[in-house]
């Protein structure tokens, strides 16, 4: 019997859903709540966590790997100095996560092209003003920062939809139909001519505050910005200044420095900003469990997973 300890901060019902899915699909994998796992820490094979209590992972002495419930792992590595860094740390992934992210980005791109924030504000005022927009997808260059699994998936799909797509990453990548740039030397050329900048970067010390005035001013005048990476990527005052000065025409923001976004934040009411509550690509319980089962089977066969966190790279 393979044992998996689960800790999801503040989500008791979600734990029960995960346990039910595992019982129906993999009867040889036992799901344990965190308190039960800590009573027998040397019998736990895997841990599935979201914001686990600091120091607890180190207590599970027989762990083979740790799974993050999200695509990011900073809720583990940035919070817990004692997390078992010698073990594989696996990010949440899977086909459904990629599809959901791409659907969100397609919606966000079309929303900024067609000025949907302005229409929403007009509706609130019962104002009939025909601000007709004739720009289409094929007139628009999308630049994606971050070409990991989600970035690659999004780049390929947006390209197929008709956008001109370019991508930037720290190291060289090749994606069919997408012009790619890499490293500090490639940043300036990447940004030039971008109409919609999408941030899908991992959270590392090198990417913190990377979306600054310098980056935003290098875009095509009147460009838009979409953030589905991390709130820490953005210098918020620089973003607001770029919007207020007209350097940016719009922003769609799904992630923030502080979540929930404080009521006092000017982003809530900004006429050029669409705010969504960190919902871009949360896959269903069924899809997550399928991914976890497949990943556990592969680890049990001694295979390495592509979505393993690389501590030397920071993502």
Backbone as numpy.savetxt, mean C-alpha at the origin, in Angstrom:
# Nx Ny Nz CAx CAy CAz Cx Cy Cz
0.23 -31.61 12.84 -0.61 -30.41 12.84 0.27 -29.15 12.84
0.01 -28.25 11.93 0.73 -26.98 11.84 -0.04 -25.95 12.67
0.64 -25.20 13.50 -0.04 -24.24 14.36 0.32 -22.80 13.97
-0.71 -21.95 13.93 -0.55 -20.54 13.57 -1.18 -19.68 14.66
-0.39 -18.82 15.27 -0.89 -17.88 16.26 -1.30 -16.59 15.56
-2.45 -16.04 15.93 -2.98 -14.85 15.26 -3.19 -13.73 16.28
-2.66 -12.55 15.93 -2.92 -11.35 16.72 -3.27 -10.22 15.77
-4.50 -9.71 15.87 -4.95 -8.59 15.04 -5.53 -7.56 16.00
-4.80 -6.51 16.24 -5.18 -5.52 17.24 -6.58 -4.97 16.99
-7.45 -5.13 17.99 -8.78 -4.55 17.94 -9.75 -5.22 16.99
-9.44 -6.42 16.50 -10.30 -7.07 15.50 -10.63 -8.51 15.91
-11.41 -8.67 16.95 -11.77 -10.00 17.42 -12.62 -10.73 16.38
-13.57 -10.04 15.77 -14.44 -10.67 14.78 -13.64 -11.13 13.57
-12.62 -10.36 13.18 -11.81 -10.73 12.03 -11.03 -12.01 12.32
-10.56 -12.14 13.54 -9.88 -13.38 13.94 -10.80 -14.59 13.76
-12.05 -14.45 14.20 -12.99 -15.56 14.10 -13.25 -15.92 12.64
-13.30 -14.93 11.76 -13.51 -15.20 10.33 -12.32 -15.95 9.75
-11.11 -15.53 10.13 -9.91 -16.21 9.66 -9.90 -17.66 10.14
-10.21 -17.87 11.39 -10.22 -19.22 11.96 -11.22 -20.11 11.22
-12.39 -19.56 10.90 -13.42 -20.34 10.20 -12.94 -20.72 8.80
-12.32 -19.78 8.09 -11.83 -20.05 6.74 -10.76 -21.14 6.75
-9.85 -21.07 7.70 -8.80 -22.09 7.79 -9.40 -23.46 8.09
-10.38 -23.50 8.99 -10.97 -24.80 9.36 -11.66 -25.46 8.17
-12.20 -24.65 7.26 -12.90 -25.17 6.09 -11.95 -25.56 4.97
-10.78 -24.91 4.90 -9.90 -25.10 3.75 -8.61 -25.85 4.06
-8.21 -25.90 5.32 -6.94 -26.55 5.68 -7.06 -27.11 7.09
-7.64 -28.26 7.21 -7.91 -28.83 8.54 -6.63 -29.21 9.28
-5.51 -29.29 8.56 -4.25 -29.64 9.22 -3.52 -28.41 9.78
-4.12 -27.22 9.60 -3.53 -25.99 10.13 -4.41 -25.49 11.26
-3.86 -25.46 12.45 -4.60 -25.04 13.65 -4.38 -23.55 13.90
-5.48 -22.82 14.07 -5.41 -21.39 14.35 -5.64 -21.16 15.84
-4.71 -20.42 16.46 -4.79 -20.15 17.89 -4.83 -18.66 18.15
-5.64 -18.25 19.14 -5.60 -16.86 19.56 -4.30 -16.61 20.31
-3.96 -15.34 20.48 -2.63 -14.98 20.99 -2.40 -15.45 22.43
-3.41 -15.31 23.27 -3.23 -15.72 24.67 -2.99 -17.22 24.78
-3.69 -18.01 23.96 -3.47 -19.46 23.96 -2.07 -19.79 23.47
-1.62 -19.05 22.44 -0.29 -19.30 21.89 0.80 -19.02 22.92
0.63 -17.97 23.70 1.65 -17.61 24.69 1.71 -18.59 25.85
0.66 -19.40 26.02 0.70 -20.43 27.07 1.50 -21.65 26.62
1.71 -21.78 25.31 2.55 -22.86 24.79 3.44 -22.34 23.68
4.31 -21.39 23.98 5.06 -20.67 22.94 6.01 -21.52 22.12
6.41 -22.69 22.64 7.36 -23.53 21.90 6.66 -24.48 20.93
5.33 -24.34 20.79 4.59 -25.22 19.89 4.01 -24.48 18.69
4.35 -23.21 18.53 3.79 -22.39 17.46 4.73 -22.36 16.26
4.19 -22.69 15.08 5.01 -22.72 13.86 5.05 -21.38 13.14
3.90 -20.70 13.09 3.81 -19.45 12.34 2.99 -18.44 13.14
3.22 -17.15 12.85 2.44 -16.08 13.47 1.88 -15.20 12.37
0.61 -14.85 12.49 -0.05 -13.90 11.59 -0.45 -12.71 12.44
0.07 -11.52 12.13 -0.11 -10.41 13.07 -0.39 -9.08 12.38
-1.04 -8.23 13.15 -1.18 -6.81 12.85 -0.96 -6.05 14.16
0.14 -5.30 14.23 0.53 -4.54 15.41 0.59 -5.42 16.66
1.41 -6.45 16.63 1.51 -7.36 17.78 2.12 -6.65 18.99
1.82 -7.11 20.21 2.41 -6.52 21.41 3.93 -6.60 21.35
4.57 -5.51 21.72 6.03 -5.44 21.65 6.65 -6.53 22.52
7.59 -7.26 21.94 8.29 -8.32 22.65 7.66 -9.68 22.56
6.40 -9.75 22.10 5.69 -11.04 22.10 6.19 -12.02 21.05
6.53 -11.51 19.87 6.99 -12.43 18.82 8.24 -13.19 19.26
9.11 -12.51 19.98 10.35 -13.14 20.44 10.07 -14.27 21.43
8.91 -14.26 22.06 8.57 -15.30 23.03 8.16 -16.61 22.36
7.79 -16.54 21.07 7.38 -17.75 20.36 8.64 -18.43 19.81
9.22 -19.30 20.59 10.57 -19.79 20.35 10.71 -20.75 19.17
9.59 -21.31 18.69 9.69 -22.30 17.61 9.17 -21.77 16.27
9.01 -20.48 16.17 8.48 -19.90 14.93 9.36 -20.22 13.74
8.70 -20.51 12.60 9.40 -20.70 11.33 9.32 -19.45 10.45
8.27 -18.65 10.65 8.09 -17.43 9.86 7.00 -16.59 10.50
7.00 -15.30 10.13 5.97 -14.36 10.59 5.27 -13.79 9.36
3.94 -13.76 9.40 3.15 -13.17 8.33 2.55 -11.84 8.80
2.70 -10.82 7.96 2.04 -9.54 8.22 0.65 -9.58 7.59
-0.35 -9.06 8.30 -1.70 -9.03 7.75 -1.84 -7.99 6.65
-0.84 -7.12 6.51 -0.88 -6.07 5.48 0.33 -6.19 4.56
0.31 -5.40 3.49 1.44 -5.39 2.57 2.66 -4.73 3.20
2.45 -3.88 4.20 3.54 -3.24 4.90 3.94 -4.04 6.13
5.18 -3.84 6.57 5.66 -4.56 7.75 6.17 -3.60 8.83
6.03 -2.29 8.61 6.55 -1.33 9.59 5.81 -1.43 10.93
4.58 -1.98 10.95 3.87 -2.16 12.20 4.54 -3.22 13.07
5.48 -3.95 12.47 6.29 -4.92 13.22 7.71 -4.38 13.41
8.40 -4.14 12.31 9.84 -3.84 12.39 10.13 -2.46 12.97
9.19 -1.50 12.79 9.43 -0.16 13.32 8.98 -0.01 14.76
8.21 -0.97 15.27 7.67 -0.86 16.62 8.39 -1.76 17.62
8.82 -2.92 17.15 9.32 -3.95 18.08 10.80 -4.21 17.86
11.65 -3.70 18.71 13.10 -3.91 18.52 13.52 -5.37 18.69
12.65 -6.19 19.30 13.00 -7.59 19.56 12.33 -8.57 18.59
11.73 -8.05 17.51 11.09 -8.99 16.58 12.16 -9.94 16.02
11.82 -11.21 15.76 12.82 -12.20 15.33 13.29 -11.97 13.90
14.27 -11.10 13.75 14.73 -10.67 12.43 15.42 -11.78 11.65
15.75 -12.90 12.31 16.39 -14.02 11.61 15.37 -14.87 10.86
14.07 -14.63 11.10 13.03 -15.43 10.46 12.48 -14.74 9.21
11.93 -15.51 8.26 11.23 -14.88 7.14 10.05 -14.06 7.66
9.93 -12.84 7.17 8.79 -11.97 7.47 8.07 -11.75 6.14
6.85 -12.25 6.04 6.15 -12.32 4.76 5.04 -11.27 4.71
5.08 -10.45 3.66 4.05 -9.43 3.46 2.80 -10.05 2.85
1.65 -9.46 3.15 0.40 -9.92 2.54 0.39 -9.53 1.07
0.00 -10.45 0.24 -0.05 -10.20 -1.20 -1.17 -11.05 -1.79
-1.05 -11.36 -3.07 -2.07 -12.17 -3.72 -2.74 -11.41 -4.85
-3.37 -12.15 -5.74 -3.99 -11.59 -6.93 -5.07 -10.57 -6.59
-5.90 -10.87 -5.59 -7.00 -9.96 -5.27 -6.48 -8.62 -4.76
-5.41 -8.62 -3.98 -4.82 -7.38 -3.50 -4.38 -6.51 -4.66
-3.74 -7.11 -5.66 -3.33 -6.37 -6.85 -4.50 -5.82 -7.63
-5.54 -6.61 -7.79 -6.72 -6.14 -8.53 -7.38 -4.97 -7.82
-7.53 -5.09 -6.51 -8.18 -4.01 -5.76 -7.37 -2.72 -5.82
-6.05 -2.83 -5.69 -5.21 -1.64 -5.78 -5.33 -0.99 -7.15
-5.30 -1.81 -8.18 -5.39 -1.26 -9.53 -6.75 -0.64 -9.79
-7.82 -1.25 -9.31 -9.16 -0.64 -9.44 -9.19 0.73 -8.77
-8.61 0.81 -7.56 -8.60 2.08 -6.84 -7.82 3.12 -7.64
-6.66 2.75 -8.16 -5.83 3.70 -8.89 -6.50 4.14 -10.19
-7.17 3.22 -10.86 -7.89 3.59 -12.08 -8.99 4.59 -11.75
-9.75 4.31 -10.69 -10.79 5.25 -10.24 -10.18 6.61 -9.89
-9.06 6.59 -9.15 -8.44 7.85 -8.72 -7.92 8.64 -9.91
-7.30 7.96 -10.86 -6.78 8.66 -12.04 -7.92 9.30 -12.85
-8.98 8.55 -13.08 -10.10 9.10 -13.84 -10.78 10.23 -13.06
-10.82 10.09 -11.74 -11.43 11.14 -10.90 -10.70 12.46 -11.05
-9.36 12.43 -11.07 -8.63 13.69 -11.18 -8.65 14.21 -12.61
-8.68 13.32 -13.59 -8.76 13.77 -14.98 -10.09 14.49 -15.23
-11.18 13.94 -14.72 -12.51 14.50 -14.97 -12.94 15.53 -13.93
-12.12 15.80 -12.93 -12.46 16.82 -11.95 -13.63 16.45 -11.06
-13.69 15.20 -10.63 -14.87 14.73 -9.90 -15.03 15.39 -8.53
-13.93 15.84 -7.93 -14.04 16.55 -6.65 -14.86 17.83 -6.83
-14.62 18.53 -7.92 -15.39 19.75 -8.19 -16.86 19.47 -8.40
-17.17 18.38 -9.10 -18.58 18.03 -9.29 -19.25 17.69 -7.97
-18.52 17.01 -7.08 -19.08 16.66 -5.77 -19.40 17.91 -4.97
-18.51 18.90 -5.01 -18.75 20.14 -4.28 -19.93 20.90 -4.88
-20.05 20.88 -6.19 -21.20 21.52 -6.83 -22.51 20.86 -6.40
-22.50 19.54 -6.30 -23.71 18.82 -5.90 -24.14 19.22 -4.51
-23.17 19.39 -3.60 -23.50 19.81 -2.24 -24.20 21.17 -2.23
-23.81 22.03 -3.15 -24.39 23.38 -3.23 -25.60 23.46 -4.16
-25.96 22.31 -4.76 -27.05 22.26 -5.75 -26.78 23.24 -6.88
-25.51 23.22 -7.32 -25.06 24.16 -8.36 -24.90 23.41 -9.67
-25.59 23.89 -10.71 -25.51 23.30 -12.04 -24.54 24.13 -12.88
-23.32 23.63 -12.98 -22.29 24.33 -13.75 -21.59 23.31 -14.63
-21.72 23.48 -15.94 -21.23 22.45 -16.88 -19.74 22.67 -17.17
-18.92 22.30 -16.21 -17.47 22.38 -16.42 -17.01 21.14 -17.19
-17.25 21.17 -18.49 -17.00 20.03 -19.37 -15.50 19.78 -19.50
-15.11 18.52 -19.42 -13.70 18.14 -19.55 -13.56 17.19 -20.73
-12.68 17.54 -21.65 -12.51 16.73 -22.87 -11.22 15.92 -22.86
-10.45 16.02 -21.79 -9.21 15.26 -21.68 -9.54 13.79 -21.43
-8.76 12.88 -22.01 -9.02 11.46 -21.83 -7.78 10.74 -21.30
-7.96 9.47 -21.04 -6.87 8.64 -20.52 -5.65 8.69 -21.43
-5.87 8.64 -22.74 -4.75 8.55 -23.68 -3.93 9.83 -23.75
-4.44 10.93 -23.18 -3.70 12.20 -23.15 -2.87 12.33 -21.88
-2.81 11.30 -21.06 -2.29 11.44 -19.71 -1.12 10.49 -19.45
-0.04 11.06 -18.88 1.11 10.24 -18.49 1.09 10.03 -16.98
1.06 8.75 -16.60 1.05 8.37 -15.19 2.45 7.91 -14.81
2.96 8.43 -13.70 4.25 8.00 -13.17 4.06 7.28 -11.85
4.55 6.05 -11.75 4.40 5.24 -10.54 5.75 5.13 -9.84
5.80 5.60 -8.60 7.00 5.45 -7.78 6.84 4.20 -6.92
7.70 3.22 -7.16 7.60 1.94 -6.45 7.10 0.87 -7.40
7.99 -0.05 -7.78 7.63 -1.08 -8.76 7.79 -2.48 -8.19
7.32 -2.64 -6.94 7.22 -3.97 -6.35 6.05 -4.70 -6.97
5.53 -5.69 -6.26 4.43 -6.48 -6.82 3.24 -5.62 -7.19
2.80 -4.75 -6.26 1.63 -3.92 -6.53 1.92 -2.87 -7.59
3.11 -2.26 -7.53 3.46 -1.25 -8.51 3.53 -1.82 -9.92
4.13 -2.99 -10.04 4.22 -3.64 -11.35 2.83 -3.99 -11.88
2.01 -4.56 -11.01 0.65 -4.95 -11.41 -0.13 -3.72 -11.89
-0.03 -2.63 -11.13 -0.75 -1.40 -11.49 -0.22 -0.82 -12.79
1.10 -0.80 -12.96 1.69 -0.24 -14.17 1.23 -0.99 -15.40
1.23 -2.30 -15.33 0.81 -3.11 -16.49 -0.65 -2.86 -16.82
-1.51 -2.81 -15.79 -2.94 -2.65 -16.03 -3.27 -1.25 -16.55
-2.70 -0.22 -15.94 -2.99 1.14 -16.39 -2.49 1.36 -17.81
-1.38 0.71 -18.16 -0.89 0.79 -19.53 -1.88 0.14 -20.50
-2.41 -1.02 -20.12 -3.40 -1.68 -20.97 -4.67 -0.85 -21.13
-4.98 -0.06 -20.11 -6.18 0.79 -20.17 -5.99 1.98 -21.11
-4.76 2.29 -21.49 -4.52 3.38 -22.43 -3.67 4.52 -21.92
-3.34 4.52 -20.62 -2.44 5.54 -20.09 -1.03 5.34 -20.63
-0.31 6.44 -20.78 1.13 6.35 -20.96 1.72 6.20 -19.56
2.43 5.12 -19.31 2.89 4.81 -17.95 4.40 4.76 -17.91
4.95 5.39 -16.89 6.37 5.28 -16.60 6.53 4.93 -15.13
7.65 4.32 -14.79 7.84 3.89 -13.40 9.23 4.22 -12.90
9.32 4.39 -11.58 10.62 4.64 -10.94 10.77 3.72 -9.74
11.98 3.20 -9.57 12.29 2.36 -8.43 13.75 2.58 -8.06
14.13 2.06 -6.88 15.50 2.26 -6.42 16.49 1.49 -7.28
16.11 0.30 -7.69 16.97 -0.52 -8.55 16.28 -0.75 -9.89
17.02 -1.11 -10.94 16.42 -1.25 -12.28 15.34 -2.32 -12.34
14.26 -2.00 -13.07 13.17 -2.95 -13.31 12.81 -2.88 -14.79
12.29 -3.97 -15.31 11.80 -3.99 -16.69 10.35 -4.44 -16.70
9.48 -3.63 -17.31 8.05 -3.94 -17.41 7.62 -3.66 -18.84
7.03 -4.64 -19.47 6.63 -4.49 -20.86 5.63 -3.34 -21.02
5.90 -2.45 -21.96 5.01 -1.34 -22.24 5.17 -0.16 -21.31
6.12 -0.23 -20.38 6.32 0.82 -19.38 7.78 1.28 -19.42
8.00 2.58 -19.55 9.35 3.11 -19.50 9.76 3.24 -18.05
10.90 2.67 -17.69 11.29 2.65 -16.29 12.57 3.45 -16.07
12.68 3.99 -14.84 13.83 4.77 -14.40 14.23 4.25 -13.03
15.46 4.50 -12.63 15.86 4.01 -11.32 16.92 4.90 -10.69
16.95 4.85 -9.37 17.96 5.55 -8.59 17.82 7.06 -8.62
18.67 7.71 -7.84 18.65 9.17 -7.78 18.92 9.78 -9.14
19.77 9.13 -9.94 20.11 9.67 -11.25 18.93 9.67 -12.21
17.99 8.77 -11.99 16.85 8.69 -12.90 15.63 9.47 -12.48
15.67 10.07 -11.29 14.48 10.72 -10.75 14.03 11.91 -11.59
14.93 12.79 -11.96 14.55 14.01 -12.69 13.89 13.67 -14.01
14.48 12.75 -14.76 13.91 12.36 -16.05 12.56 11.67 -15.87
12.42 10.89 -14.81 11.14 10.23 -14.53 10.03 11.24 -14.29
10.29 12.25 -13.47 9.25 13.20 -13.08 8.84 14.12 -14.22
9.76 14.43 -15.11 9.47 15.39 -16.18 8.34 14.88 -17.08
7.31 15.67 -17.21 6.20 15.31 -18.08 5.14 14.43 -17.45
5.25 14.13 -16.15 4.24 13.30 -15.49 3.00 14.14 -15.17
1.83 13.63 -15.57 0.56 14.30 -15.30 -0.07 13.84 -13.99
0.11 12.57 -13.66 -0.41 12.01 -12.41 0.70 11.20 -11.76
1.12 11.61 -10.59 2.16 10.89 -9.86 1.51 10.00 -8.81
1.83 8.70 -8.85 1.32 7.73 -7.89 2.48 7.26 -7.01
2.27 7.32 -5.69 3.28 6.82 -4.75 2.85 5.46 -4.23
3.67 4.45 -4.56 3.45 3.08 -4.08 4.74 2.55 -3.46
5.52 3.44 -2.88 6.80 3.07 -2.31 6.65 2.36 -0.97
7.62 1.54 -0.61 7.64 0.99 0.75 8.10 2.06 1.73
7.84 1.83 3.00 8.25 2.78 4.03 9.65 2.41 4.52
10.62 3.23 4.19 11.99 3.03 4.64 12.55 4.40 5.04
13.67 4.45 5.76 14.28 5.75 6.07 14.58 6.56 4.81
14.91 5.88 3.70 15.23 6.58 2.47 14.01 7.17 1.77
12.83 6.59 2.00 11.63 7.10 1.33 10.82 8.07 2.19
11.19 8.22 3.45 10.47 9.16 4.31 10.64 10.59 3.77
9.52 11.31 3.63 9.50 12.70 3.13 10.00 12.82 1.69
9.94 11.74 0.93 10.42 11.79 -0.44 9.53 12.65 -1.35
8.23 12.73 -1.01 7.32 13.58 -1.80 7.38 14.98 -1.21
8.31 15.76 -1.73 8.60 17.10 -1.21 8.30 18.13 -2.29
8.51 19.39 -1.94 8.31 20.47 -2.91 9.15 20.24 -4.16
10.38 19.77 -3.98 11.28 19.55 -5.12 10.67 18.56 -6.10
10.10 17.46 -5.59 9.48 16.46 -6.45 8.21 16.99 -7.09
7.36 17.62 -6.31 6.07 18.10 -6.82 6.25 19.18 -7.86
7.24 20.05 -7.69 7.47 21.12 -8.66 8.12 20.61 -9.94
8.66 19.40 -9.91 9.27 18.83 -11.11 8.25 18.19 -12.04
7.02 18.03 -11.58 5.96 17.46 -12.39 5.47 18.49 -13.40
4.68 18.03 -14.37 4.07 18.95 -15.32 3.13 19.89 -14.56
3.16 21.20 -14.84 2.26 22.14 -14.13 0.80 21.68 -14.19
0.14 21.72 -13.03 -1.25 21.27 -12.96 -1.40 19.78 -12.82
-0.32 19.08 -12.50 -0.37 17.62 -12.33 -1.18 17.26 -11.09
-1.43 15.96 -10.92 -2.16 15.46 -9.76 -1.27 14.45 -9.03
-1.61 14.22 -7.75 -0.84 13.30 -6.92 -1.78 12.32 -6.24
-1.40 11.04 -6.27 -2.18 9.98 -5.62 -1.24 9.23 -4.68
-1.62 9.14 -3.40 -0.78 8.43 -2.44 -1.48 7.21 -1.87
-0.93 6.04 -2.20 -1.40 4.78 -1.62 -0.23 4.03 -0.99
0.88 4.76 -0.76 2.05 4.18 -0.13 1.96 4.30 1.38
2.58 5.35 1.92 2.52 5.65 3.35 2.41 7.16 3.53
1.73 7.57 4.59 1.64 8.99 4.88 3.00 9.61 5.11
3.92 8.82 5.66 5.27 9.32 5.97 6.07 9.67 4.73
5.60 9.26 3.56 6.31 9.62 2.33 6.17 11.10 1.99
5.14 11.74 2.53 4.76 13.08 2.06 5.11 14.16 3.08
5.73 15.23 2.57 5.87 16.45 3.38 4.55 17.20 3.20
3.67 17.08 4.18 2.29 17.54 4.01 2.20 19.04 3.72
3.02 19.86 4.37 2.99 21.30 4.10 3.38 21.61 2.67
4.34 20.85 2.14 4.73 21.05 0.74 3.60 20.67 -0.20
2.88 19.60 0.13 1.74 19.18 -0.69 0.66 20.25 -0.68
0.33 20.76 0.50 -0.71 21.79 0.60 -0.29 23.05 -0.15
0.96 23.44 -0.04 1.44 24.63 -0.75 1.33 24.44 -2.26
1.71 23.25 -2.75 1.63 22.98 -4.19 0.18 23.03 -4.68
-0.76 22.55 -3.86 -2.18 22.62 -4.22 -2.68 24.06 -4.19
-2.34 24.79 -3.15 -2.83 26.17 -3.00 -2.24 27.11 -4.04
-1.02 26.82 -4.48 -0.37 27.67 -5.48 -0.73 27.28 -6.91
-1.46 26.16 -7.07 -1.86 25.73 -8.41 -0.82 24.87 -9.11
0.30 24.58 -8.44 1.28 23.67 -9.05 0.67 22.29 -9.23
-0.16 21.88 -8.27 -0.94 20.65 -8.37 -2.40 21.01 -8.55
-3.10 20.25 -9.38 -4.53 20.49 -9.58 -5.39 19.64 -8.66
-4.84 18.53 -8.18 -5.67 17.62 -7.38 -4.77 16.62 -6.65
-5.35 16.03 -5.59 -4.69 14.95 -4.87 -5.73 13.97 -4.38
-5.41 12.69 -4.48 -6.23 11.63 -3.90 -5.36 10.92 -2.88
-5.78 10.94 -1.62 -4.94 10.48 -0.52 -5.65 9.37 0.26
-4.99 8.22 0.36 -5.56 7.08 1.09 -4.80 6.79 2.38
-3.62 7.38 2.53 -2.78 7.12 3.70 -2.25 8.44 4.24
-2.02 8.48 5.57 -1.69 9.74 6.23 -0.70 9.52 7.36
-0.05 10.60 7.77 0.89 10.53 8.89 0.20 9.99 10.13
-1.00 10.50 10.39 -1.77 10.08 11.57 -3.11 9.54 11.08
-3.43 8.32 11.49 -4.70 7.71 11.12 -5.44 7.24 12.37
-6.75 7.54 12.47 -7.55 8.29 11.52 -7.04 9.72 11.32
-7.31 10.28 10.16 -6.92 11.66 9.87 -7.62 12.58 10.86
-6.85 13.40 11.59 -7.46 14.28 12.60 -8.52 15.22 11.99
-9.55 15.50 12.76 -10.62 16.39 12.28 -10.08 17.78 11.95
-8.98 18.17 12.59 -8.42 19.50 12.37 -7.61 19.61 11.08
-7.38 18.48 10.39 -6.55 18.51 9.18 -7.23 19.31 8.07
-6.49 20.22 7.42 -7.06 20.99 6.29 -7.33 20.12 5.07
-6.81 18.90 5.05 -7.04 18.03 3.90 -8.50 17.64 3.76
-9.22 17.54 4.89 -10.63 17.14 4.85 -11.45 18.04 3.93
-11.25 19.32 4.04 -12.12 20.27 3.35 -11.46 20.94 2.15
-10.25 20.55 1.82 -9.58 21.20 0.70 -10.34 20.92 -0.60
-10.62 21.94 -1.40 -11.44 21.74 -2.60 -10.78 20.89 -3.68
-9.48 20.64 -3.56 -8.79 19.85 -4.58 -8.35 18.48 -4.09
-8.82 18.09 -2.91 -8.35 16.84 -2.30 -9.51 15.86 -2.09
-9.29 14.61 -2.50 -10.20 13.51 -2.16 -9.51 12.67 -1.09
-10.21 12.47 0.02 -9.68 11.68 1.14 -10.42 10.35 1.20
-9.66 9.25 1.27 -10.26 7.94 1.53 -9.56 7.32 2.74
-10.27 6.51 3.54 -9.77 6.06 4.84 -8.94 4.77 4.81
-7.81 4.79 4.07 -6.88 3.65 4.01 -7.61 2.37 3.59
-8.23 2.43 2.43 -9.06 1.32 1.97 -8.70 0.85 0.55
-7.57 1.29 0.02 -7.28 1.06 -1.40 -7.27 -0.41 -1.78
-6.70 -1.28 -0.94 -6.53 -2.66 -1.41 -6.59 -3.68 -0.29
-7.61 -3.62 0.54 -7.76 -4.63 1.58 -8.52 -5.82 1.03
-7.82 -6.91 0.82 -8.42 -8.10 0.23 -9.41 -8.75 1.20
-10.26 -9.58 0.66 -11.25 -10.30 1.47 -10.56 -11.32 2.37
-11.28 -11.75 3.41 -10.75 -12.79 4.29 -10.46 -14.06 3.50
-11.35 -14.40 2.59 -11.17 -15.61 1.78 -9.87 -15.53 0.98
-9.63 -14.41 0.31 -8.43 -14.27 -0.50 -7.17 -14.29 0.37
-7.22 -13.64 1.53 -6.06 -13.62 2.41 -5.73 -15.01 2.93
-6.74 -15.75 3.33 -6.51 -17.10 3.85 -5.97 -18.01 2.75
-6.49 -17.88 1.53 -5.96 -18.68 0.42 -4.48 -18.39 0.22
-4.11 -17.10 0.28 -2.71 -16.72 0.12 -1.86 -17.30 1.26
-2.38 -17.22 2.47 -1.64 -17.72 3.63 -1.44 -19.23 3.56
-2.48 -19.95 3.18 -2.38 -21.41 3.08 -1.32 -21.78 2.04
-1.40 -21.15 0.88 -0.42 -21.43 -0.17 1.00 -21.11 0.28
1.15 -20.00 1.00 2.48 -19.60 1.46 3.02 -20.57 2.50
2.17 -21.00 3.43 2.60 -21.97 4.44 3.01 -23.28 3.79
2.23 -23.73 2.81 2.58 -24.98 2.10 3.97 -24.85 1.46
4.23 -23.71 0.85 5.52 -23.51 0.18 6.66 -23.46 1.19
6.43 -22.79 2.30 7.47 -22.74 3.34 7.74 -24.12 3.92
6.69 -24.91 4.08 6.85 -26.27 4.60 7.67 -27.14 3.63
7.63 -26.80 2.33 8.42 -27.53 1.33 9.83 -26.96 1.21
10.12 -25.93 2.01 11.46 -25.36 1.98 11.68 -24.31 0.91
10.59 -23.80 0.33 10.71 -22.80 -0.73 10.77 -21.39 -0.13
11.39 -20.47 -0.87 11.45 -19.08 -0.45 10.32 -18.31 -1.13
9.72 -17.38 -0.40 8.60 -16.60 -0.94 9.09 -15.25 -1.44
8.54 -14.83 -2.58 8.93 -13.54 -3.17 8.58 -12.37 -2.28
7.53 -12.49 -1.48 7.08 -11.37 -0.66 7.75 -11.32 0.70
8.89 -11.98 0.82 9.63 -11.92 2.08 10.32 -10.57 2.22
10.22 -10.01 3.42 10.87 -8.75 3.74 12.38 -8.93 3.71
13.08 -7.99 3.06 14.53 -8.02 2.96 15.10 -6.97 3.92
15.63 -7.41 5.04 16.07 -6.46 6.05 17.21 -5.58 5.56
18.00 -6.06 4.62 19.11 -5.26 4.10 18.62 -4.13 3.21
17.45 -4.33 2.56 16.86 -3.31 1.71 15.88 -2.42 2.47
15.35 -2.95 3.56 14.36 -2.19 4.33 12.95 -2.34 3.82
12.71 -3.30 2.91 11.36 -3.55 2.39 11.28 -4.95 1.82
